Amino acid sequence: MPATIRMFQEADVTCYHCGNVSGVARIDRGAPNTAMTYLATGSDTEVPIHDRKQLRCARCDGPTYFDAFQSRTQMLTSGLFDDQPRRGRPPKRLAQQRGAA
């Protein structure tokens, strides 16, 4: 299974009132410009955004703005190397799993 490469534009979502960065807005390349997702700080799930006005500050519920979009590349390698034998010392998570079994 080859690694999947995801390319997107990313910007911090910052509050006008308190300056708190409440998350990150992402626009995937190759998707329509209206397809935007929001990743809250401390969260692992991306939520689709249909209207920019939906985003409010997590701290003070104030209005937000997007701070300088930057190009990002993310390589998704989940499960790519899990089933192949490796040389050397096993990772800590595998040693703990084998110790529990």
MIZADREN-601154 format. One line per 4 residues: number of its first residue (from 1); their letters; for each residue z, y, x of N, C-alpha, C. Coordinates in Angstrom, 1 decimal, padded with zeros to 4 digits. Each point is the difference from the previous one (the first is absolute). Example, Ala and Ser with C-alpha at 12.3 -4.5 7.8 and 13.67 -1.06 7.14 Angstrom:
# MIZADREN-601154
1	as	007.8,-005.7,013.2,000.0,001.2,-000.9,000.0,001.2,000.9; -000.7,001.1,-000.4,000.0,001.1,000.9,000.8,001.1,-000.8
This chain:
# MIZADREN-601154
1	mpat	000.0,-001.2,000.8,000.0,001.2,-000.8,000.0,001.2,000.9; -001.0,000.9,-000.1,-000.1,001.1,000.9,000.9,001.1,-000.5; 000.4,000.9,000.8,000.9,001.1,-000.3,-000.8,001.0,-000.9; 000.6,000.6,-001.0,-000.6,001.0,-000.8,000.4,001.4,000.4
5	irmf	-001.0,000.9,000.1,000.3,001.3,000.5,-000.1,001.0,-001.2; 001.0,000.7,-000.2,000.0,001.0,-001.1,000.0,001.4,000.6; -001.0,000.8,-000.4,-000.1,001.4,000.4,000.3,000.9,-001.1; 000.8,001.0,000.2,000.4,001.0,-001.0,000.4,001.3,000.5
9	qead	000.0,001.0,-000.8,000.5,001.4,000.3,001.5,000.0,-000.5; 000.9,000.6,000.8,001.4,000.0,-000.4,000.6,001.4,000.2; 000.8,000.4,-000.9,000.7,001.3,000.1,001.4,-000.1,-000.5; 000.9,000.8,000.6,001.4,000.0,-000.5,000.1,000.8,-001.3
13	vtcy	000.8,-000.5,-000.9,000.2,000.8,-001.3,001.3,000.7,000.2; -000.1,001.4,000.1,001.1,000.8,000.4,000.4,000.9,-001.2; 001.3,000.3,-000.2,000.4,000.8,-001.1,-000.1,001.5,000.3; -000.4,000.8,-000.9,-000.1,001.5,000.2,001.4,000.6,000.1
17	hcgn	001.0,-000.5,-000.8,001.3,000.6,-000.1,000.9,-000.3,001.1; 000.2,-001.3,000.3,001.0,-000.4,001.0,-000.6,-000.5,001.3; -001.4,-000.3,000.1,-000.6,-000.4,001.2,000.2,-001.5,000.3; 000.5,-000.7,-001.0,000.2,-001.5,000.2,-001.3,-000.7,000.0
21	vsgv	-000.2,-000.9,000.9,-001.2,-000.9,000.0,000.3,-001.2,-000.9; -000.5,-000.1,-001.2,000.4,-001.1,-000.9,-000.9,-001.2,000.1; -001.1,000.0,000.7,-000.8,-001.1,000.2,-001.3,000.3,000.6; -001.0,-000.9,-000.2,-001.3,000.1,000.7,-001.1,-000.2,-001.1
25	arid	-001.0,000.8,000.0,-001.2,-000.2,-000.9,-001.1,-000.5,000.8; -000.7,-001.0,-000.5,-001.1,-000.7,000.7,-001.3,000.0,-000.8; -001.1,000.2,000.6,-001.3,-000.1,-000.6,-000.8,-001.0,000.8; -000.4,-001.1,-000.6,-000.7,-001.1,000.8,-001.5,000.5,000.2
29	rgap	-000.5,-000.3,001.2,-001.4,000.3,000.2,-000.8,-001.1,-000.7; -001.1,000.4,-000.5,-000.9,-000.9,-000.7,000.4,-000.1,-001.5; 001.1,000.5,-000.4,000.4,000.1,-001.4,-000.4,001.4,-000.5; -000.1,000.2,-001.3,-000.3,001.3,-000.5,001.2,001.0,000.4
33	ntam	-000.4,001.3,000.1,001.0,001.0,000.4,001.2,000.1,-001.0; -000.2,-000.4,-001.2,001.1,000.0,-001.0,001.0,-001.1,000.2; -000.4,-001.0,000.8,000.9,-001.2,000.1,001.1,000.3,001.1; 001.1,000.5,-000.4,001.1,000.4,000.9,001.2,-000.8,-000.3
37	tyla	000.8,-000.4,001.1,001.2,-000.7,-000.2,001.2,000.8,000.6; 001.2,-000.3,-000.4,001.2,000.7,000.5,001.0,-001.1,000.4; 000.5,000.2,001.2,001.0,-000.9,000.6,001.2,000.8,000.2; 001.1,-000.3,-000.7,001.2,000.8,000.1,000.8,-000.4,001.2
41	tgsd	000.8,000.9,000.5,000.7,-000.2,001.2,001.0,-001.2,-000.2; 000.1,-001.0,000.8,000.9,-001.1,-000.1,-000.5,-001.1,-001.0; -001.2,000.1,-000.5,-000.6,-000.9,-000.9,-001.1,-000.8,000.7; -000.4,-001.2,-000.5,-001.1,-000.8,000.5,-001.1,-000.1,-000.9
45	tevp	000.1,000.6,-001.3,-001.1,-000.1,-000.9,-000.7,001.3,-000.2; -001.3,-000.1,000.0,-000.8,001.2,-000.3,-000.3,000.1,-001.5; 000.1,001.2,-000.5,-000.2,000.3,-001.4,-001.3,000.8,-000.2; -000.9,-000.3,-000.9,-001.2,000.8,-000.1,000.4,001.4,-000.7
49	ihdr	-000.7,001.0,000.4,000.2,001.4,-000.5,-001.3,000.4,-000.7; 000.1,000.4,-001.2,-001.1,000.5,-000.7,-000.1,001.5,000.0; 001.2,000.7,000.0,000.1,001.4,000.0,001.0,000.4,001.1; -000.4,001.0,000.8,000.9,000.5,001.1,001.3,000.6,-000.6
53	kqlr	000.0,000.5,-001.2,001.1,000.6,-000.6,001.1,-001.0,-000.3; -000.3,-001.3,000.0,001.0,-001.0,-000.3,001.0,-000.1,001.1; -000.3,000.4,001.2,000.9,-000.2,001.2,001.0,001.2,000.0; 001.2,-000.4,-000.1,001.1,001.0,000.1,001.0,-000.5,001.1
57	carc	000.7,001.0,000.5,001.0,-000.3,001.1,001.1,-000.9,-000.5; 000.3,-001.0,000.9,001.0,-001.0,-000.4,001.4,000.7,000.1; 000.2,001.0,000.8,001.3,000.6,000.2,000.3,001.1,-001.1; -000.9,000.9,-000.2,000.2,001.1,-001.0,-000.9,000.1,-001.2
61	dgpt	-000.9,-000.9,-000.1,-001.0,-000.1,-001.1,-000.9,001.2,000.0; -000.2,000.6,001.2,-000.9,001.2,000.1,-001.5,-000.4,000.2; -000.9,001.0,000.0,-001.4,-000.3,000.2,-000.3,-000.3,001.4; -001.0,-000.8,000.3,-000.4,-000.5,001.3,-001.4,000.4,000.4
65	yfda	-000.2,-000.1,001.3,-001.4,000.3,000.5,-000.3,-001.1,001.1; -001.3,-000.2,000.3,-000.4,-000.9,001.0,-000.1,000.7,001.3; 000.6,-000.5,001.1,000.0,000.6,001.3,-001.0,-000.7,000.8; -001.1,000.7,000.5,-001.0,-000.4,001.0,-000.3,-001.5,-000.1
69	fqsr	-001.1,-000.3,-000.6,-000.5,-001.4,000.0,-000.5,-000.4,001.4; 000.3,-001.2,000.4,-000.4,-000.6,001.2,-000.6,-001.4,-000.2; -001.0,-000.3,000.9,-000.6,-001.4,-000.1,000.9,-001.0,000.6; 000.2,-001.1,-000.7,000.8,-001.1,000.4,-000.7,-001.3,-000.1
73	tqml	000.3,-001.0,000.8,-000.5,-001.3,000.0,001.1,-001.0,000.0; 000.0,-001.0,-000.9,001.1,-001.0,-000.1,-000.7,-001.4,000.0; 000.5,-000.8,000.9,-000.5,-001.4,000.1,001.0,-000.9,-000.7; -000.5,-000.7,-001.0,000.8,-000.9,-000.8,-000.2,-001.4,000.6
77	tsgl	001.1,-000.5,000.6,-000.1,-001.3,000.7,001.0,-001.0,-000.6; 000.4,000.2,-001.3,001.0,-000.9,-000.5,-000.6,-001.4,-000.1; 000.8,-001.0,000.6,-000.4,-001.4,000.0,-001.0,-000.3,001.0; -000.4,000.9,000.8,-001.1,-000.3,001.0,000.4,-000.9,001.1
81	fddq	001.2,000.2,000.5,000.5,-000.8,001.1,001.1,-001.0,-000.3; 000.4,-000.1,-001.3,001.1,-000.8,-000.3,-000.1,-001.5,000.2; -001.2,-000.6,-000.2,-000.2,-001.4,000.1,-000.5,-000.5,001.4; -000.2,000.9,000.9,-000.5,-000.4,001.3,001.2,-000.2,001.0
85	prrg	-000.1,-001.0,000.8,001.1,-000.2,001.0,-000.1,001.1,001.0; 001.2,000.4,000.5,000.1,001.1,000.9,000.7,-000.5,001.3; -000.3,000.6,001.1,000.7,-000.3,001.3,001.2,000.8,000.1; 001.0,-000.5,000.8,001.2,000.8,000.3,001.1,-000.2,-001.1
89	rppk	000.9,000.9,000.1,001.2,000.0,-000.9,-000.4,000.3,-001.4; 000.5,-000.7,-001.0,-000.4,000.3,-001.4,000.6,001.3,-000.5; -000.6,000.7,-000.9,000.6,001.2,-000.6,001.4,-000.3,-000.6; 000.8,001.0,-000.1,001.3,-000.1,-000.5,000.1,-000.5,-001.4
93	rlaq	-001.0,000.4,-000.9,000.0,-000.4,-001.4,-000.3,-001.5,-000.1; -000.9,-000.5,000.9,-000.3,-001.5,000.0,001.2,-000.8,000.5; 000.7,000.5,001.0,001.2,-000.7,000.5,001.1,-000.1,-001.1; 000.2,001.1,-000.7,001.0,000.1,-001.1,-000.4,-001.0,-001.1
97	qrga	-001.3,-000.1,-000.4,-000.5,-000.9,-001.0,000.2,-001.4,000.4; -000.2,-000.3,001.2,000.1,-001.4,000.5,001.5,-000.4,000.1; 000.8,001.0,000.3,001.5,-000.2,000.1,000.6,-000.3,-001.4; -000.5,000.7,-001.0,000.5,-000.1,-001.4,-000.4,-001.4,-000.6
101	a	-001.1,-000.5,000.5,-000.5,-001.3,-000.6,000.6,-001.2,000.5
